[in-house]
Amino acid sequence: MMQYLRRYGCFVKREGSRHTLVQNANNGMRETVPRHIEIDNTLVKKICRRLKIPDPFK
């Protein structure tokens, strides 16, 4: 997930114990990403939509 976000210009703003705050450098949008091994596909789509980057499943 993080590799995909970095590919579209996102970077880690700060890290917590369970979540990472990611910011899109292109438009300034921010979103929290859970720090789990597996993330549900619907949550991945929501995160990408909020950061305004393409859906990874299309």
C-alpha positions in Angstrom: 0.0 0.0 0.0 2.7 2.5 1.0 4.7 1.8 -2.2 1.6 2.5 -4.3 0.9 5.8 -2.4 4.6 6.9 -2.9 4.3 6.2 -6.6 1.6 8.9 -6.8 3.5 11.5 -4.8 2.4 10.7 -1.3 4.7 10.9 1.7 4.6 10.1 5.4 3.7 13.2 7.4 3.9 11.5 10.8 3.6 8.0 12.3 1.6 6.9 15.3 1.6 3.5 17.0 -1.3 2.1 14.9 -1.7 4.6 12.0 0.4 6.6 9.6 -0.6 10.0 8.4 0.0 10.3 4.6 -0.1 13.5 2.6 -0.3 13.8 -1.2 2.4 16.3 -2.2 0.5 17.2 -5.4 -2.7 18.4 -3.8 -2.1 18.6 -0.1 -4.8 16.0 0.8 -4.1 14.0 4.0 -5.4 10.6 5.1 -4.6 8.1 7.9 -3.5 4.7 6.8 -3.7 1.8 9.3 -0.4 0.0 10.0 -1.6 -3.5 9.5 -0.2 -6.3 7.4 -3.5 -6.6 5.4 -5.9 -3.8 4.6 -9.4 -4.5 3.3 -9.9 -3.6 -0.4 -12.8 -1.2 0.3 -10.6 0.7 2.8 -7.8 0.9 0.2 -10.3 2.4 -2.3 -11.5 4.9 0.2 -8.0 6.0 1.1 -7.1 6.5 -2.6 -10.3 8.4 -3.3 -9.7 10.8 -0.4 -6.1 11.3 -1.5 -7.4 11.8 -5.1 -5.1 9.1 -6.7 -6.2 6.4 -9.1 -8.0 3.2 -7.8 -5.3 0.4 -7.7 -7.9 -2.2 -8.6 -9.0 -0.8 -12.0 
